[in-house]
Amino acid sequence: MIALLTLLAGGFVTAVAPPEPFGPVPTPQQLAWQRMEFGMFCHFGINTFHNEEWTDGTKDPKTFLPTAFNGRQWVETAKEAGMGYLIVTAKHHDGFSVYPTEEGDYNVKASPWRDGKGDVLREVADACHELGLMLGVYLSPWDRHDPLYANPPAYDTRFKTMLKELLTWYAPVGEVWFDGAGSEGHVYDWNGYYALIREVAPDALIAICGPDIRWVGNEDGLAPDTLWNVHEVTLPIPGSGGSNEKRWYPSECDVPIRKGQWFYHTDGESNLRSVRELLDIYYRSVGLGASLLLNVSPDRRGLLPDPDRERLLEVARILASTFHYNMAVHAHVSASSVRGNDKEYAAGNVTDNNPDTYWTVNDGVLQASLLLRYGSDREFDRVMLQEHLPLGQRVTAHEIQVYEAGGWKTVASGTTVGYKRIHRLPLTKASRIRIQITDALAPPAIEAIGLYKASVGENTE
């Protein structure tokens, strides 16, 4: 029922019930993570010093010897670039740990760096906590060095101890990143790993080989045009209703800034992606509703390489220039209908810059539209839409239309909206712009609309 009677001081007045959530919805931690949009991945370890992506666990720990390590530089760069989180490789498949774990002997304590007292994670974690970035850790279950790996129960005990070290020594940790590389016949105790993380760090999200964040399916940073946040999760999940449960399971797009290189290579600068390519990756990840995790590999100094850092910051400056001014906030906004004709759900909510408000319609209405009107033409070439995710993902098809020559012309169309949808258009002039929701699984609930003109920097090669 939409109408409810609410008792106020002056008597009874008609109020409007909010819509019921549709399907699984994000946890507060998932929603906060999706709103971060953009993170940095830092692959740094013994591989960095051997021009290899995967070493085999036999490299001498004495070869791990950064000459000018500064983890704060990584974090400051990520923050300057507008990123919300940073994930560090605590241990890659080679088994070398860049923090002083008490498990095994293949870690920074066996390196001459800082006389065996160095700790990559400590410096990065402290900077993240101070500067307001979420810290994430990547602990590879595959271990090509540890002799215990051949004994799954013994190794799993060690691995859980290492997880606990990371989650307690460097707390708070917001994301634990697992991948499925290797295994060499080893059956991992995923259920035990998840249970430990839930116990020690209940707010941490478990990603990729985990129940909270899913891999988009490629290492190119590209999401599909139709992107749903709700999926059937087949991993064992402690406390869930089963291993085939439908859950909110948002996508993360991981990609290296140097093509094909996750770790630093001395001859890798020629693989640095262009500004245009990185912008395209942004629009095809964040612009399709996913989060973008861009890998920037620290070099043998222990610093982000100057060319990579400058390229990242150049892209960040261009995006900031494109999206700093939202023309939609100055439009007169109206809607085909409003839920219960209640101003709490009015069309104007989509331009109030408040993520807690939204426009929606009555139960059963699956097609609706928003109209932006100006007194004269506006020039734009980017249109952004966002659904109100606390109510679930609803839109299945939509169109962007402009009024010209006495009729409506469709200039862009798409399927899902989800967290965010950005349409790139040719330069368009119009005084009336219509957002048409042509199909939805439940009454659409739109949180925000943006109208922008791309920075001249977007034409950079």
Secondary structure, DSSP 8 states (H G I E B T S, - for coil): --EEEEEETTEEEEEE------S----HHHHHHHHH-EEEEE--SGGGGTT-SS--S-S-GGG---SS--HHHHHHHHHHTT--EEEEEEE-TT--BSS--SSSS-BGGGSSGGGGT--HHHHHHHHHHHHT-EEEEEE-S--SS-GGGGSHHHHHHHHHHHHHHHHHHT----EEEE-----TT----HHHHHHHHHHH-TT-EEEESSSSBEE-S-SSS---SS--SEEEE-S--TTSS-TTEEEE--EEEEEESBTTBSS--TT-GGGB--HHHHHHHHHTTGGGT-EEEEE----TTSS--HHHHHHHHHHHHHHHHHHS--GGGGSEEEES--GGG-GGG-GGGGGS--TT--EE--TT---EEEEEEEEEEEEEEEEEEEE-GGG---EEEEEEEEEETTEEEEEEEES--TT-EEEEEEEEEEEEEEEEEEEESSS-EEEEEEEE---GGGG--
